Amino acid sequence: MNFSFSFMLIALRAAVSKIPVTVTLAIFPLFIGLVLGLLIALARFFKVRGLAFIFRWLVTIVKGIPVVLLLLVFYVVTANVYDPLMSALGLSLTFKNLNKAIIAVAALSVYSSIGLSEVFRGALASVKKGQYDAGFAVGLTKFQVLRRIVLPQAIPVSLPMMCNILIALTKAVALASMVAVVDVMSAAVITATSNYRFLEAYIAAALVYWGICLVIERVFAALEKIAARAVRDTAL
């Protein structure tokens, strides 16, 4: 079968139309992961009694689970408990009418939180112990040291890995089709189901993902320059 450039453009248009879905399903887990990942990292870094042990094992376990398995587990569990839960709450909502994108966001948020917790833990460790001691010496509380001294230095260090996490999330969204979410990948593939021109569809989807990842890299490169400038101005 000859390669059809015209059909690739058809698949490309279908894929482009779902860029907002893919970007949304990557951005929301990133922001959720930023909050939860930072809390997990702080608990482990400062060895909070009880929580540090729990989070250490949680991170170890979840890191070993493929993203596709997380998605399927969240889908199956939600399908089994959603209707009984809504019924117990006296609500007429059913799993059939649930927006499946919520399941994808929840599963990817777990993946993002675990990955970012490791990123933040490494960034916190990059700040020299003398910085903490200096803050305590001038009478700052642990929270003030964290907010005024440590995080302003740790966040810029973590930006490159945040970029990698967001790119990984963007590509992981392609698996969301397994839980009935139509994104860039599945939109392109759907166009090929009638004529089996999957090569053209895959290439079209790859071009879209390449474009999205290129934009993400450029945005984070700009953020790194801004953060580096802010740190330099603070030091002066």
C-alpha positions in Angstrom: 0.0 0.0 0.0 1.5 3.4 -1.0 1.9 6.1 1.5 -0.9 8.6 1.3 0.2 12.1 2.1 -3.4 13.5 1.7 -4.7 11.0 4.2 -1.9 11.8 6.6 -3.2 15.4 6.5 -6.7 14.2 7.4 -5.4 12.3 10.3 -3.2 15.3 11.3 -6.3 17.5 11.4 -8.1 15.0 13.6 -5.1 14.8 15.9 -4.7 18.6 16.1 -8.3 18.9 17.1 -7.6 16.9 20.3 -4.5 18.9 21.4 -6.6 20.7 24.1 -7.6 17.3 25.5 -4.1 16.0 25.6 -2.6 19.2 27.1 -5.4 19.4 29.7 -4.9 15.8 30.8 -1.2 16.5 31.1 -1.3 19.9 32.8 -3.9 19.0 35.6 -1.9 16.0 36.8 1.3 18.1 36.8 -0.2 20.8 39.1 -1.7 18.2 41.4 1.7 16.4 41.4 3.5 19.6 42.2 1.4 20.0 45.4 1.3 16.4 46.5 4.9 15.6 45.3 6.3 18.6 47.3 4.4 17.4 50.5 5.7 13.9 50.1 9.3 15.1 49.5 9.1 17.4 52.5 7.8 14.6 54.7 10.6 12.3 53.6 13.4 14.9 53.6 12.6 16.2 57.1 11.9 12.6 58.3 8.4 13.3 59.6 7.6 10.5 62.0 5.4 7.9 60.5 4.8 9.7 57.2 8.4 9.4 56.0 8.2 5.6 56.4 4.8 5.3 54.7 5.8 7.6 51.8 9.1 5.9 51.2 7.4 2.5 50.7 4.5 4.2 48.7 7.0 5.8 46.3 8.9 2.5 45.9 5.7 0.5 45.1 4.1 3.0 42.7 7.4 3.6 40.8 7.3 -0.1 39.9 3.8 0.1 38.4 3.5 0.9 34.7 1.2 3.9 33.8 -1.1 1.7 31.8 -1.7 -0.5 34.8 -2.4 2.5 37.0 -5.0 3.6 34.4 -6.7 0.2 34.2 -6.7 -0.2 38.0 -8.3 3.2 38.5 -10.9 2.4 35.8 -11.9 -1.0 37.2 -12.0 0.3 40.8 -14.1 3.3 39.8 -16.4 1.2 37.7 -17.0 -1.2 40.7 -17.5 1.4 43.5 -18.9 4.5 41.7 -22.6 3.4 41.3 -22.9 1.9 44.9 -21.3 5.0 46.3 -23.6 7.4 44.5 -26.6 5.4 45.5 -25.5 5.4 49.1 -25.2 9.2 48.9 -28.7 9.5 47.4 -27.4 10.8 44.1 -28.7 9.6 40.7 -25.3 9.8 39.0 -24.0 6.6 37.3 -20.6 5.4 36.1 -22.0 5.4 32.5 -22.4 9.1 32.6 -19.1 9.8 34.4 -16.5 11.8 32.3 -13.8 9.2 31.9 -11.2 12.0 31.7 -11.5 12.3 35.4 -10.2 8.7 35.8 -7.2 9.5 33.6 -6.4 12.7 35.5 -6.6 10.8 38.8 -4.3 8.0 37.6 -1.8 10.3 36.0 -1.8 12.5 39.1 -0.6 9.5 41.1 2.2 9.0 38.6 3.1 12.7 38.6 3.1 13.0 42.4 5.5 10.1 42.8 7.8 11.3 40.1 7.8 14.9 41.3 8.3 13.9 44.9 11.7 12.4 43.9 12.5 15.5 41.9 11.8 17.7 44.8 13.7 15.5 47.3 16.8 15.7 45.1 16.3 19.5 44.8 16.0 19.9 48.6 19.1 17.8 49.1 21.0 20.1 46.7 20.7 23.1 49.1 23.7 23.0 51.5 23.0 22.4 55.2 24.7 25.7 56.0 21.7 27.5 54.4 19.4 25.9 56.9 21.7 26.7 59.8 22.1 30.3 58.7 18.3 30.7 58.7 17.9 29.2 62.1 20.7 31.3 63.4 18.9 34.6 62.6 15.7 33.3 64.3 13.7 32.0 61.4 11.3 29.1 61.9 11.6 25.9 59.9 8.7 27.0 57.7 10.3 30.5 57.1 13.6 28.9 56.3 11.8 26.6 53.8 9.8 29.4 52.2 12.5 32.2 52.1 15.7 30.3 51.7 15.3 26.7 50.6 12.5 26.6 48.1 13.8 29.7 46.1 17.0 27.7 45.5 15.4 24.2 45.1 12.7 25.1 42.6 15.1 26.4 39.9 17.1 23.2 40.3 14.0 21.1 39.7 12.7 22.8 36.6 14.5 20.6 34.0 13.1 17.5 35.6 9.6 19.1 35.8 9.9 19.6 32.1 10.7 15.9 31.7 7.8 14.9 33.9 5.3 17.0 31.8 6.6 15.6 28.6 6.2 12.1 30.0 2.7 12.9 31.1 1.9 14.2 27.6 3.0 11.0 26.1 1.3 8.9 28.8 -2.1 10.5 27.9 -2.0 8.4 24.7 -2.8 5.5 27.0 -6.0 7.2 28.2 -7.8 5.7 25.2 -7.9 2.5 27.2 -10.3 4.2 29.5 -12.5 5.7 26.7 -10.8 9.1 26.4 -10.2 10.4 22.9 -6.9 12.3 22.7 -4.4 13.1 20.0 -3.3 9.5 19.5 -6.7 7.9 19.5 -8.2 10.6 17.3 -5.6 10.0 14.6 -6.0 6.2 14.8 -9.8 6.4 14.6 -9.5 8.0 11.1 -7.6 5.0 9.9 -10.0 2.3 11.0 -12.0 2.4 7.8 -9.0 2.1 5.3 -6.2 0.7 7.5 -3.8 3.5 6.8 -2.4 3.3 10.3 1.1 4.3 9.2 -0.1 7.7 8.1 -2.1 8.1 11.3 0.8 7.2 13.5 3.1 9.7 11.7 0.4 12.4 12.0 0.1 11.7 15.7 3.9 11.7 16.1 4.2 15.1 14.4 1.6 16.5 16.8 3.4 15.1 19.9 6.7 16.4 18.6 5.2 19.9 18.3 3.7 19.8 21.8 6.9 18.6 23.4 8.9 21.3 21.5 6.6 24.0 22.9 7.0 22.5 26.4 10.8 22.5 26.2 10.8 26.2 25.0 8.5 27.3 27.8 10.6 25.6 30.5 13.8 27.0 28.9 12.3 30.4 29.4 11.2 29.6 33.0 14.8 28.4 33.7 16.2 31.7 32.5 13.7 33.7 34.6 14.5 31.5 37.7 18.2 31.8 37.2 17.9 35.6 36.9 15.8 35.8 40.0 18.3 33.7 42.0 21.2 35.9 40.7 19.4 39.1 41.6 18.7 37.8 45.1 22.3 36.8 45.6 23.4 40.3 44.7 
